[in-house]
Amino acid sequence: MTATTGVDRAAETFTRWTAARTTRRSFLHRLGQFAVFVAAGPTVAGILMRRVEARVCGQSGVTPKCETFDCNGPDDVWGWCWYANDGCCRNDGLKKICDCCTLDYPNVHGYCPSGTNVRCIVESCGNDPRVLDVDLVPVAWDAVAGYAPAAATAGQIASSRVIVTNADQQWATAIAHPLGGALGIPVLPMQAGGPNTAAVSAISRLGASTVMLVGDVGSAITDQIALYGVETESVSAEADPVALSVAVADAIRAITSINRTVTVADTGLSRAALPLAVSFATRNGYPLAVTSAATSTIGMPTLYVGPEPTDAGVVSERTAGQNLSDLSLELAELAAGAPFVDATRLTIAPEGSADLLGLINAEASLVLHRPGVLDPLSAWLQNYSLAYGELATVFYVTGPDGLDTENYWRLQGTVNGFRIDQLMGESGDGLPVIRQPWAERPIGMARVDGAFEWGSQPAPSYWTNTAQTFRG
């Protein structure tokens, strides 16, 4: 008996796979091609062997994985799934391997509808990977206007009013956002010298008829607004951040019964965390107090963000995070436990991004990830959904340091509960696969062995009935 060579094993694997997935005529044709390859020598045979083995754990073919979990091209349609439970998931779940099929695609037919063939496959150790329950909404960067106009139109369907600030006055923009949160309207910074095309377009798309001015906006901006026939009203023209904090706090108190503030300092970690503090304040409609002097004048209980703000002599608590990333997660969880805050909406953005304030217009808590990379935020997103329920919308940036294709795939898999962190095995492991029963072939009907039950874990109790502290 002769020893079995690598080429022999590859030939056998290739023959079995081809016979199972093709007609007899195409089988003989491809087998003839294989013989030619082997006759051509070990180099070509080695290439073919690598192609034969280019499969994921539990996949019995050579089709590659899809770059993302989308199968929504003009000629795309979902096919059925295969199952594999022999060491392909660390959680011992039933792995789903589903065919994304394309009209007349030059590949095997697989489990595809008539007239289509397999273009790529998706895999999951949790939910059906053909079902994307969570809306991932891109927010595009504009070199002049930043993220603010795009986030406003992404997060809002319509708004009869918008707030306008001077783009050169970041403190005014930050202070204005909680007023926008109380009213449910966006904040659009505008350049005194223009151009402000993106901001004006956002005002038009939102259908706003009134612009509320916060801070020392200046006549150049008000003259531009007047050209478009939009009414204006001034909330406060104060230029000093402390005085403006107090004025806007009074405006918010006239609208709601809020009795808390968020305090930031103008130095250190607190200053760097300004967009995160503003995001939290905006989600709750709490006034932003710039420095403890404003906090003392406003006179309401406060949350100090960072170690820098000094004691203002009011009932207070302080954040614990020692860096921007940790602070973003802490504040997002704190907001999620608050009354009347929609915890199903998040915005993720790269740490260090310019115009993080602009992203607050999406009306979602802001959390940070490493530039271009989702991990380790993916684990937090999973735990967040376990505590606060399934997410509905995640806004992500398409600007500098945004997620590449692989990390976008990771984001899809994480928030939709596909348990991609549990995928395991080497190429070719886990064979044979299990044919999907008829009743489980429709989209959304695949077995979800190993899936999480979102909202199944108790969330921290941060809020008290007395409404005087931020944490329980």
N, C-alpha and C positions, 0 to 999 in steps of 0.2 A: 504494500500500500504506500502510495507516494504521500509526502507531506503536503498539507494544504498551505498554499502561499497566500500572501496578502491580496494579490491580484485575483486568485481563485475565490477568496471570501467576498471580495468586492463584486466579482461577477455574479456570484450566487445571490447576494443581497440585491443587486441591481435587477437581476432577472425576476426574483420573487416580487419585488416592488412593481416592476413594469407590468408583469402579467396580471397583477391584481388591479391595476389602475388604467389599463389601456385595452384597446381591441386587439385581436390576434394579429391583424395585419400590421398595425403600428408596432406591436411587440416584436414581430420578426424583423421589421425595418430597423428598430432601435438596437436589437440584438446584433444585427449585421454591422451597425455603426460601432458598437462596442468591440466587435472582433477586429475591425479596422484599427481602432484605438490601441488595442493590446498589441497588434502586429507592429504598430508604429514605435513601440519601445516603452521602457519604464517611465519616461518623463510624462508622456501623454496619459499613460495608464494611471500614474500617480495623481494627475489633475482630476481624472474621472473619479478615482477613489475618494478624493476630498469632496467632490460634488455629491457623491453618494452619501457620505457621512455628514453632510451639512444639514443636519436636522436637529430640532430641539428635543428635549426629553419627552418621550411619548409620541413624537411625530413619526409616522411611518413613510413619509415621502421626503422630497428634497426641497420643498417650497420654503422660502425664507420667511422670517417674521416680518410683520408689517412695521413700519417705522413708528406709527402711532396706533391708537385704538379706533381710528376713523376708517370707515369703509363707505365713503359718501361721494365718490367721484361720479361723473356723469354716466358711466357705464358699469358702476359697481353695485353689487347686491350681496347681502349676507347669505351664506350657505348654512349647512348644519355644522355640528361640532363632533369631535371625537372626545372620548373620555380616557384618562389614564390615571391609575391610582397606585402604581407600583414604584414608589420612591420619587415621584416627580414634584411633590409638595412637602415641605418641611412640617406643615401642620397636619399631615395625613389627610388632607382634603382631596376631593376628586378634581383632578386637573381638567379644565376645559380647553380644547384646542379647536378653534373655530375658523372656517374658511371664509376669507373675503374674496368674492368672485367677480370677475370682470368679463364683459361680453367679448367672446372670441379671443380671449387671452391665450397666448401660446404656451400653455402648461397643461398639466393633468386636469381631468375633470373634477376629481375629488367629490365632495359632497355639495355640489353646486347645482343651481337650477339649470334647466335645459338651455343650451346656447351660451353658457358661461363656463369659465374654467378658473381654477384657483390662481389668484395673483399673489396672495400672501396670507399668513395665518396670525391670529392673536391667541393669547393664552392667559389663563387665570386660575388661581387657587382659591377663589372666592366666588363672587357674583358672576353672572353671565357676561363675558367680556364683549358681547355685541350690544350691550345696553349702557348708554351714557346718561345717567340720571342728572349729573351735575353740569350746569352750564359753565363752560370756561370762556370768559369774555376778554378778548384782548384790548388793551388800552395803548394806543400808539403815541410815540414820542414825537413832539413837534419842536424843531430846533429853536423857534422863537417863543412859542407859547407854552412849552413844556407839556405836562400831562393834563392840566386843568380842563381845557375845553373837551378833550376826548373823554376824560373820565366823567364829565358832566353829562355828555350825551349817552355814554354807555350806561350810567347808573340811573338816569332820569328819563322817563317817557315824555313828560311835559312839565313846564313850570311857568307860571304867570309872572314870576319875579325872579331876578337873579341879583346877587350882590357883586359889586365891582369895587376893586381896590387898586391902588397904584402898585404895579409889579416891582417897583424899586423899594417898596416898604414891606418887607417880609413880616415884621411884627404886626402890621395892620391886617395883612392877609390871614395870619394865624389867628388873631383875635376875632376876625370876622367869621371864621368857619363855624364856631359853636352857635352863632346867631343863625347861620344857614341851617345847622342841624335842627334848631328849635323850629324853624319855619319849613324845613324840608326843601330847601332850595340851594343851588350851587353858588360857589364863589369863583369869580373870574378876574384874575389880575390883568390889568391892561397897561401897556407901555405908553408913557406920556408922549413919546415921539413916534409911536407906531412902529411897524404895522401891527394891527390887531385883527387881522382877517379871521384867524381861528376863533378868537373870542366872540367876534360879531356873528360869525356863522353859527356858533353854539347858541347864542341868544336867539337867533332866528329859528334854529331847529327846535329849540325848547318852546317856542311860541311866547316868550316873555314880552310883556308890555310895559313893565316897570323895572327900573334899575335902582337898587338901594346902594348908596355910597357910604363906605366905611373908611375913615381916615382922611388924611389930607390928599385927596385924589388929584386936585389941580384942574385948572380950566382947560388944559389941552385935552384931557380925557373927557371931560364933560362936553366939550365942543364936538368931539368925535361921536359921542353917544347921541347928541342932539341931531346929527345928520341923518340918523336912522329913524327919527320920529318916535323914540322911546322916552317915556316919562322918567324923571329921576326924583329921588327923595334922599335927603342926607340923614343918616343915622347919627353920625358924629364926624366932625372934621378935625378932631384932635390929632396932633402929630406925635405927641409923647405917648409911648406904649403904656405907661402906668395910667395916665388919665384916660386913654382910649379903652383900656381894660375895664375901668370903672363905668364909663359911659355905655359900653356895649353890654355889660352885666346888667345895668339898669334896664336896657332895652329888652333883654331876655326875660328878666323878672316881670316885665309888663306883659309878656306873652304867656309865660308858664309859671308854675308854682315851685320851680326848682329852688333848692336851698343848699346847694353845694357848688364848689368851684374846683378847678384844677390849677395848680400853681407851678410855674416854671421860673427858673432863674435865668439871667442873661449870660451865664458863664458855665463852663464845665460840661459834665454829662447831661445835665438838665437842659442846657442850651442845645446840645447836639440832638437830644431826644425831642425837640420841639414838635416835629411832625407827628410823633407817636402820641405825645400828650394831647395835641390838638385832635387827633383821630379819636381818642377816647372821650375827650370833652364833647366833640361834635356828635358822637353816637348817642350821648345822653342829653345833649343840650345844655351842658354845664358851661358857665362862663369861664374863659381862660384868664387867669390873673398873671400878669407879667411882673415878677418879683413879689416878695412878701409885702411890700408897701401897698400894692394894689389889693392883695388878699385881705390885709388889715382894714382897708377902707371899705371894701365890699362887705366884710364881716360875716361871711358864711363859712361853714365847715369846708375843709379843702383836702385834696390829695396832692401832696408834694411829689413831683416827678423828679427823681434823682436826689443825690445827697446835698445838693447845693442850696436850695431855698432855705432861708432862716425861718425860725418860728415866728408866725405872725400873731400869735396869741388867740387863735381860734381852734375849735375842735379839729383835729387833723390826723392823717395817716400818711405814710411815706412808702413809695415803691421800694422793692427789694432788689431788682435787677441791677447788675453791675456793668452791663454793656448794652448796646442798642438792641441786639438780637433778643436777649433775654427780656429786656423791657417791653419789646413789641409783643412777645408772647404773654407776658404777665398782664399787660393792659388789655389785650384781646380777650383773655379769659375773664378778666374782671368785668369787661363790658358784656360778655356773653351771659353772665349771671344776673345782669341788671334787668329790672322790670321794663317792658316795652321796647327792648332792644332786640332786633332780629338777628339771632346768632347764626343764621344759615348763610350769611353773606361775609366773605372775606376778600381782602385784596392782598396779594403777595407781591413783593417788590425786592429788587436787589439792595442789600445794605450799601449805603454810600450813593444811591441814586440822587440826581438833581431833581428838584421839584417834587419831593415826596408829598408836600402840602397839596399839590394839585390832584393827587390820587384820592384825597379825602372826598372829592366830589362824587365818587362812586357809591357813597353811602354804605361803606363796609369797613369793618375793622382792619387796620393795616398791620401786617406782619412781615418780617424781613427774612430773606434767605441770602446765602452767600452768592456773590456775583456769578451768574450763569449756572448755578448748581442748586438743586432742590434739597438734597440731603444736607444736614440732618432734619430739616423742617418737615420732611415727609412723615417721620414718626410722630411729630407733634400734631400734624393734620389728622392722622389716624386717631390719635388719642382724643383730640378735640371733638371729632365726630362721635366717638364712643360716649363722650360725656354730654354733649349738647345736641346730638341728633345729626341726621344726614344733612350735609351742606346742600344748598340750592344753587348758589352762584359763587364762583371764584373769579375775580378779576386778576389778570396778570399783565405785565408790561411787555411790549415788543420793542422797547428801546434798548439803550446800552446796558450790557450785562444781563439781559433777559435770558430766559431758559432756551437752550438749544433743543433740537428735536428729541434727543434721548431723554432729556430731563422733562420735556413736555409730556412724553409718554409716561414717565414716572409720575408726574402730577395727575394725569388721567387715571392711571391705575390705582393711585393712593386714594383719591377722593371718591372714586366710584366703587371702592371695596373689592378690587380684583386680587388683593393680597399678593401683589407682585414680589413683595419681600420674601414670600414663602416659596417662590419658584426655585427649583433645584435640579440637579442632575447634569450629566454631560451629554454631548451630542450622541443621539442614538439610544440612550438609556430609556427604560420604562416601556419597552415593547413587550407584548403587542398592546395596541390600543383597544378600547371598548367602543363598539358602535353605539351611537346615541339612539335610544328608543324613539319611536315615532312621536309619542306624546310630548317628548322633551325637545323636539327639533325647532318649533317656532321660537322666534326671538323673544327672550325673556323667560323661556320655560326650561332652560338648562338647569340641571341640579346645582344647588349652591352649597354643597358640602364644604365646610371650611370657611364660609362667609361670616363676617361680623354682623351683629345686630346693633345698628347705630342707636345711640342714646341709651344703651343698656347699662352703662356704668354711671354711678351717681356723680354729679358735678359738685365742685366745692361750693359751700354755702358762704358767699361773700356779703350778702345783703341782709340787713336787719329790718324789723318792722318799724323801729324808731327812725329809720332813714337818716341817722346821724353819723354812721360810720360806713366805710366802703367794704369792710370785710367782717365776716361773722366771727 
